[in-house]
Amino acid sequence: MLINDPATLAAATSAFEAYEQALMTNDLDALDALFWASECTVRIGPGQNLYGIDAIRAFRSARVGGSPQRRLLKVVITSFGTDFATAHAEFQRDGAPAPGRQTQSWVRFPEGWRVVSAHISMLGEGH
């Protein structure tokens, strides 16, 4: 299997960076475009389990002010073949006592790279 093909890795990294920019500017149209528009898309986060793009869109549109601001501490993106990649990020939210982590599964569709699964959590004290 082809792992971390330079062109694929660059494309997946670019998609991840576009996601981060959209998240930090609360660009809902861009965020929606970066998630697979499917009932099979899943986003699990602190306080929510969202199944399907409609639930994800509803959560984002109801989130007053968007995502809390954060800075990335470490990002690891790995591509498998030419159409699948994972992105793992450790981040620090402004004012939060502990870092958080995010995992995304990305798939390259004809229309471009899309998140098909995401998980976000915050580290608790003592972990």
Buried (B, 14 or more C-beta within 10 A) or exposed (E): EEEEBEEBBEBBBEBBBBBBEBBBEBBBEBBBBBBBBEEEBBBBBEEEEBEBBEBBBEBBEEEEEBBBEBEEEEBEBEBBEEBBBBBBBBBBBEEEEEBBBBBBBBBBEEEBBBBBBBBBEBEEEEE
